[in-house]
Amino acid sequence: MTVGTDPHLALVRPVTPRTAGCEECLATHSPWVHLRLCLTCGHVGCCDSSPNRHARRHAAADGHPIVASLEPGENWRWCFVHEALV
């Protein structure tokens, strides 16, 4: 699959991050490594290098597969279903 052709891109909406950190980690006082923004609803979750992998869990549970990096200087989107940049 090439960048920009993923059918899940139809789920992308204009969103604003709902929290300043991983929503679930903030609630449980857990650490995270990097943050990912759900481009369907604005959920902020932690990356796969984090202990709890909340961004991936949110994508699976809510059917919101496209995330963007919330890290400074990074500008990319990822599809959890296709395991690819989009």
C-alpha positions in Angstrom: 0.0 0.0 0.0 1.4 3.4 -0.9 1.1 6.5 1.3 -2.2 8.2 0.8 -4.1 5.2 -0.6 -5.2 3.5 2.7 -9.0 3.2 2.8 -9.0 4.0 6.5 -8.0 7.6 5.7 -11.7 8.2 5.2 -12.0 8.0 9.0 -9.7 11.0 9.5 -11.4 14.1 10.9 -10.2 17.5 12.1 -9.4 16.8 15.8 -7.9 18.5 18.8 -6.0 16.5 21.4 -8.3 15.8 24.3 -5.5 15.7 26.9 -1.8 16.9 27.2 -0.6 13.3 27.7 -1.8 9.7 27.3 -5.3 9.7 28.7 -5.1 6.3 30.3 -1.6 6.8 31.7 -2.6 10.1 33.2 -5.5 8.4 35.0 -3.3 5.5 36.3 -0.1 7.6 36.9 1.8 5.3 34.4 4.8 6.4 32.3 4.8 6.7 28.5 7.5 7.1 25.9 5.9 8.9 23.0 2.4 10.2 22.3 0.0 9.4 19.4 -3.1 11.3 18.4 -6.2 9.5 17.1 -7.2 11.3 13.9 -10.8 10.2 14.3 -11.7 11.4 17.8 -8.7 13.2 19.3 -7.8 10.5 21.9 -4.2 10.8 23.0 -2.5 7.5 23.7 1.0 6.2 24.3 3.1 4.5 21.6 4.0 0.9 21.2 7.4 1.5 22.9 5.4 2.5 26.0 4.6 -0.1 28.7 0.8 0.1 28.0 0.5 0.8 24.3 -2.7 2.7 24.7 -2.8 4.2 21.2 -2.9 0.7 19.7 -5.5 -0.5 22.3 -7.7 2.5 21.5 -7.4 1.8 17.7 -8.5 -1.8 18.2 -11.2 -1.1 20.7 -12.8 1.9 19.0 -12.1 1.1 15.4 -10.1 4.3 14.9 -7.0 3.0 13.1 -5.2 6.2 12.0 -2.9 8.1 14.4 -0.5 10.9 14.1 2.7 11.5 16.1 2.3 14.2 18.7 6.1 14.4 19.1 7.7 17.8 18.4 9.2 17.9 14.9 7.4 14.7 13.7 4.8 14.9 11.0 3.6 11.4 10.0 0.4 9.3 10.2 0.2 5.5 10.9 -2.5 2.9 10.2 -2.6 0.2 12.8 -4.6 -2.1 10.6 -2.2 -2.0 7.7 0.9 -1.4 9.9 2.0 1.3 7.5 2.6 5.0 7.1 -0.3 6.8 5.4 
